[in-house]
């Protein structure tokens, strides 16, 4: 049976949904293997086994504390050792850079933004801001594929043996920037934006007050997003930006509050399964792609929605 190498960089449990999705896709193609750029605890190894991983490749020596280069060098070495039919990664900025680097190192074709991978390794991806889907296939080398979060439903964990550890040498990291300091990200308790199944996003219409957006997101167990106008104004951190120059998301539910819906914003969220738009301008472009639209004041609509959701859940 062919093997599929999945790049997973997790410090501990629980396994992120995106990682479980990648293992699920790998299991439909062949035998899942995992490449981890750090040594994993036994509990994490056992969890990977429950989602189908048969072996885990780890660096023989701890990787240098550099940005992306060391991880790419390690993954390239793991691919050479495992000789898989394909390599799967997430679709974050970091994952896509790792994919590009190993594509160069291995002389392999790279496909990004995949939403499905067939057993014959043909890939379905969303293009032109989600207006079309295309089917493509890598013609050169080992296919390297990055997959959007929320593309499949993760398989249920099964009792399985703990994956075998396999060590690989990755000494050729090449020139790279080195990290000299870190600042811990503020913990919100909300899901990661790129993996969230529900996102409530605010824009210029929030006028600097993201309280109603955050309250609705918390009531739905979702993440908070924002338009570029809101992040540029300093109302919320740039990591929350959704759009062509921000993060691309594919949640089950996307609520747009006070966002006009210019093409740059549409490019980041148009593949959401259900889009609900709230805007006081009935001619706002966002209504063209919304499944449900509410013409009204966000400061009236959002609190009412939050209150009703809390009432129904109590």
Secondary structure per residue as TSV (DSSP state, phi and psi in degrees):
chain	resnum	aa	ss	phi	psi
A	1	X	-	360.0	138.4
A	2	X	-	-66.1	151.5
A	3	X	E	-110.5	152.6
A	4	X	E	-126.3	123.6
A	5	X	E	-91.7	124.0
A	6	X	E	-109.7	124.7
A	7	X	E	-86.3	116.7
A	8	X	-	-131.0	120.9
A	9	X	-	-116.2	88.2
A	10	X	-	-124.7	133.4
A	11	X	S	-79.2	-18.7
A	12	X	S	-177.8	-166.7
A	13	X	S	-91.3	157.6
A	14	X	S	-77.2	157.8
A	15	X	-	-65.8	131.4
A	16	X	-	-61.0	151.0
A	17	X	H	-56.4	-41.9
A	18	X	H	-59.5	-37.2
A	19	X	H	-67.5	-40.2
A	20	X	H	-66.4	-34.8
A	21	X	H	-64.7	-43.6
A	22	X	H	-61.3	-42.5
A	23	X	H	-65.1	-36.0
A	24	X	H	-64.2	-45.4
A	25	X	H	-62.9	-43.6
A	26	X	H	-59.0	-37.2
A	27	X	H	-68.9	-22.6
A	28	X	H	-80.8	-17.6
A	29	X	H	-97.1	-39.8
A	30	X	S	-174.1	-143.0
A	31	X	E	-93.7	118.6
A	32	X	E	-72.0	133.2
A	33	X	E	-122.3	156.0
A	34	X	E	-123.3	138.8
A	35	X	E	-112.9	117.7
A	36	X	E	-116.2	125.8
A	37	X	S	-76.0	4.2
A	38	X	S	-139.7	154.2
A	39	X	-	-67.6	134.9
A	40	X	-	-103.2	148.3
A	41	X	-	-69.5	155.0
A	42	X	H	-56.2	-35.3
A	43	X	H	-64.9	-38.9
A	44	X	H	-68.6	-40.6
A	45	X	H	-57.9	-46.4
A	46	X	H	-62.0	-40.1
A	47	X	H	-64.5	-39.8
A	48	X	H	-63.1	-38.0
A	49	X	H	-62.9	-37.1
A	50	X	H	-64.5	-22.8
A	51	X	T	-103.1	19.1
A	52	X	T	105.7	-9.2
A	53	X	-	-66.0	130.6
A	54	X	-	-97.5	-25.1
A	55	X	E	-153.9	153.1
A	56	X	E	-126.2	123.7
A	57	X	E	-92.3	128.7
A	58	X	E	-129.3	155.1
A	59	X	E	-68.5	138.6
A	60	X	S	-65.6	-31.4
A	61	X	S	-126.5	148.6
A	62	X	-	-54.9	138.7
A	63	X	-	-72.5	147.3
A	64	X	-	-59.4	148.3
A	65	X	S	-80.5	70.8
A	66	X	B	-115.2	177.6
A	67	X	S	-72.5	-84.7
A	68	X	S	-113.1	-29.0
A	69	X	H	-57.2	-43.7
A	70	X	H	-66.1	-38.9
A	71	X	H	-64.6	-40.2
A	72	X	H	-66.3	-40.9
A	73	X	H	-63.4	-41.2
A	74	X	H	-63.9	-46.6
A	75	X	H	-63.5	-39.3
A	76	X	H	-61.3	-41.0
A	77	X	H	-65.9	-38.0
A	78	X	H	-65.6	-38.5
A	79	X	H	-63.3	-42.7
A	80	X	H	-63.4	-36.8
A	81	X	H	-74.6	-38.4
A	82	X	H	-86.0	-27.6
A	83	X	-	50.8	56.9
A	84	X	-	-80.5	168.3
A	85	X	S	-77.0	-25.2
A	86	X	E	-161.9	163.8
A	87	X	E	-123.7	129.2
A	88	X	E	-113.5	137.6
A	89	X	E	-134.1	167.1
A	90	X	-	-70.5	-174.4
A	91	X	-	-117.8	20.8
A	92	X	S	-70.9	168.3
A	93	X	H	-56.2	-44.1
A	94	X	H	-66.2	-45.0
A	95	X	H	-61.3	-40.5
A	96	X	H	-68.5	-32.9
A	97	X	H	-69.9	-41.4
A	98	X	H	-58.6	-44.1
A	99	X	H	-59.9	-44.2
A	100	X	H	-62.8	-42.0
A	101	X	H	-65.8	-42.6
A	102	X	H	-74.3	-25.7
A	103	X	H	-59.6	-41.6
A	104	X	H	-68.5	-45.6
A	105	X	H	-63.3	-35.3
A	106	X	H	-101.9	-0.5
A	107	X	T	54.6	46.8
A	108	X	-	-115.4	153.0
A	109	X	-	-75.8	147.3
A	110	X	E	-124.3	132.6
A	111	X	E	-121.3	126.5
A	112	X	E	-110.4	166.7
A	113	X	E	62.9	31.0
A	114	X	E	-69.2	143.8
A	115	X	E	-115.8	-8.8
A	116	X	E	-160.7	145.8
A	117	X	E	-129.9	119.3
A	118	X	-	-82.9	160.6
A	119	X	T	-56.3	-26.8
A	120	X	T	-88.6	10.6
A	121	X	-	69.3	17.2
A	122	X	-	-76.6	140.7
A	123	X	E	-117.6	132.0
A	124	X	E	-98.9	130.7
A	125	X	E	-135.7	157.1
A	126	X	E	-94.6	130.5
A	127	X	E	-130.5	166.4
A	128	X	T	50.6	56.7
A	129	X	T	57.9	34.5
A	130	X	T	81.9	5.3
A	131	X	T	-73.5	-27.2
A	132	X	E	-138.7	160.8
A	133	X	E	-116.4	149.2
A	134	X	E	-131.4	152.5
A	135	X	E	-113.0	128.4
A	136	X	E	-142.6	168.5
A	137	X	-	-147.4	139.6
A	138	X	-	-72.9	133.6
A	139	X	-	-104.7	-15.0
A	140	X	S	-126.3	127.6
A	141	X	S	70.4	-163.2
A	142	X	S	-79.4	122.2
A	143	X	E	-58.8	130.9
A	144	X	E	-114.4	118.3
A	145	X	E	-128.9	127.2
A	146	X	E	-102.3	136.5
A	147	X	E	-118.0	131.6
A	148	X	-	-65.6	144.8
A	149	X	T	-66.3	155.9
A	150	X	T	64.8	27.9
A	151	X	S	-85.2	-30.2
A	152	X	S	-138.4	165.6
A	153	X	-	-88.4	123.8
A	154	X	-	-59.7	143.4
A	155	X	-	-67.3	156.8
A	156	X	-	-74.4	142.7
A	157	X	-	-64.7	144.8
A	158	X	-	-125.8	148.8
A	159	X	-	-61.4	131.6
A	160	X	-	-158.1	163.3
A	161	X	-	-70.6	152.2
A	162	X	-	-67.7	131.6
A	163	X	-	-59.4	149.7
A	164	X	E	-74.3	137.5
A	165	X	E	-84.9	134.0
A	166	X	E	-131.0	126.8
A	167	X	E	-98.5	139.8
A	168	X	E	-130.4	147.4
A	169	X	-	-87.6	134.7
A	170	X	-	-140.0	81.9
A	171	X	-	-100.2	-16.2
A	172	X	-	-94.5	71.6
A	173	X	-	-77.9	-24.2
A	174	X	-	77.4	175.9
A	175	X	S	-64.8	139.9
A	176	X	-	-157.2	157.3
A	177	X	-	-72.4	147.1
A	178	X	B	-112.3	139.0
A	179	X	-	-77.2	127.2
A	180	X	-	-108.2	-10.6
A	181	X	-	-168.4	157.8
A	182	X	-	-135.0	147.2
A	183	X	-	-122.1	123.4
A	184	X	-	-64.5	136.5
A	185	X	-	-72.9	139.8
A	186	X	-	-61.6	129.1
A	187	X	-	-86.4	120.9
A	188	X	-	-102.6	-18.3
A	189	X	S	82.5	-1.9
A	190	X	S	-92.5	159.1
A	191	X	-	-66.2	158.6
A	192	X	-	-61.9	135.4
A	193	X	G	-56.2	-46.0
A	194	X	G	-70.6	-16.4
A	195	X	G	-109.3	-7.1
A	196	X	-	-66.3	141.0
A	197	X	S	-85.3	-18.7
A	198	X	E	-132.1	131.0
A	199	X	E	-132.1	132.7
A	200	X	E	-114.0	118.5
A	201	X	E	-117.5	139.5
A	202	X	E	-115.9	154.8
A	203	X	-	-131.9	-151.5
A	204	X	G	-58.0	-30.4
A	205	X	G	-67.1	-13.0
A	206	X	G	-77.6	-13.7
A	207	X	T	52.9	37.6
A	208	X	T	88.3	-6.3
A	209	X	-	-109.3	97.7
A	210	X	-	-91.8	8.0
A	211	X	H	-55.9	-49.6
A	212	X	H	-62.1	-34.8
A	213	X	H	-65.8	-46.4
A	214	X	H	-65.3	-39.4
A	215	X	H	-63.9	-42.6
A	216	X	H	-68.0	-40.7
A	217	X	H	-61.2	-42.1
A	218	X	H	-66.8	-37.2
A	219	X	H	-65.5	-30.2
A	220	X	H	-95.4	-3.0
A	221	X	T	68.6	32.5
A	222	X	-	-111.9	-174.0
A	223	X	E	-102.9	162.8
A	224	X	E	-105.8	128.7
A	225	X	E	-119.6	178.0
A	226	X	E	-157.8	159.0
A	227	X	-	-84.9	167.8
A	228	X	H	-63.3	-36.7
A	229	X	H	-58.9	-39.4
A	230	X	H	-71.2	-40.1
A	231	X	H	-72.7	-38.5
A	232	X	H	-64.7	-29.4
A	233	X	T	-77.3	-8.0
A	234	X	T	82.4	14.0
A	235	X	S	-75.9	-23.1
A	236	X	S	-155.5	156.7
A	237	X	-	-66.5	153.6
A	238	X	G	-65.7	-21.4
A	239	X	G	-65.5	-13.2
A	240	X	G	-90.9	-1.9
A	241	X	B	-71.4	130.5
A	242	X	B	-112.3	130.9
A	243	X	S	150.5	-171.6
A	244	X	T	-61.4	-35.6
A	245	X	T	-103.5	10.7
A	246	X	S	-122.4	-139.0
A	247	X	B	-94.1	145.0
A	248	X	-	-97.0	126.9
A	249	X	-	-126.2	153.7
A	250	X	-	-137.7	63.3
A	251	X	-	-76.7	168.9
A	252	X	S	-71.5	-34.5
A	253	X	E	-136.1	126.9
A	254	X	E	-124.9	119.5
A	255	X	E	-107.3	118.6
A	256	X	E	-101.3	119.4
A	257	X	E	-120.0	114.2
A	258	X	S	68.8	28.7
A	259	X	-	-115.6	128.2
A	260	X	-	-66.5	-34.9
A	261	X	-	92.4	38.0
A	262	X	-	-61.7	162.2
A	263	X	H	-57.8	-32.7
A	264	X	H	-64.1	-35.6
A	265	X	H	-77.1	-40.1
A	266	X	H	-57.0	-36.8
A	267	X	H	-60.2	-23.9
A	268	X	H	-94.5	-11.2
A	269	X	H	-140.5	4.1
A	270	X	T	-67.0	-19.7
A	271	X	T	-89.0	7.7
A	272	X	-	-60.6	145.8
A	273	X	S	-67.0	-45.0
A	274	X	E	-131.5	129.1
A	275	X	E	-117.2	125.6
A	276	X	E	-115.1	126.1
A	277	X	E	-115.1	135.9
A	278	X	E	-124.3	117.4
A	279	X	E	-156.3	141.6
A	280	X	S	-79.1	-12.4
A	281	X	-	-94.3	110.5
A	282	X	T	-65.5	-16.0
A	283	X	T	-99.0	10.0
A	284	X	-	-60.7	135.6
A	285	X	G	-58.1	-24.5
A	286	X	G	-61.8	-27.8
A	287	X	G	-67.6	-17.7
A	288	X	G	-69.2	-27.0
A	289	X	T	-112.6	-4.2
A	290	X	-	-75.2	141.2
A	291	X	S	-77.9	-33.5
A	292	X	E	-136.0	134.7
A	293	X	E	-126.6	139.5
A	294	X	E	-124.7	117.8
A	295	X	E	-89.8	109.8
A	296	X	S	178.8	176.8
A	297	X	-	-79.6	123.4
A	298	X	H	-58.9	-30.9
A	299	X	H	-76.3	-8.2
A	300	X	H	-103.2	-43.1
A	301	X	H	-70.8	-48.5
A	302	X	H	-62.9	-47.6
A	303	X	H	-60.3	-37.2
A	304	X	H	-63.8	-42.3
A	305	X	H	-63.5	-42.9
A	306	X	H	-62.0	-45.5
A	307	X	H	-63.0	-42.2
A	308	X	H	-66.7	-40.4
A	309	X	H	-64.0	-44.2
A	310	X	H	-62.8	-38.4
A	311	X	H	-65.1	-42.1
A	312	X	H	-72.5	-24.1
A	313	X	H	-91.0	-10.8
A	314	X	-	-80.8	360.0
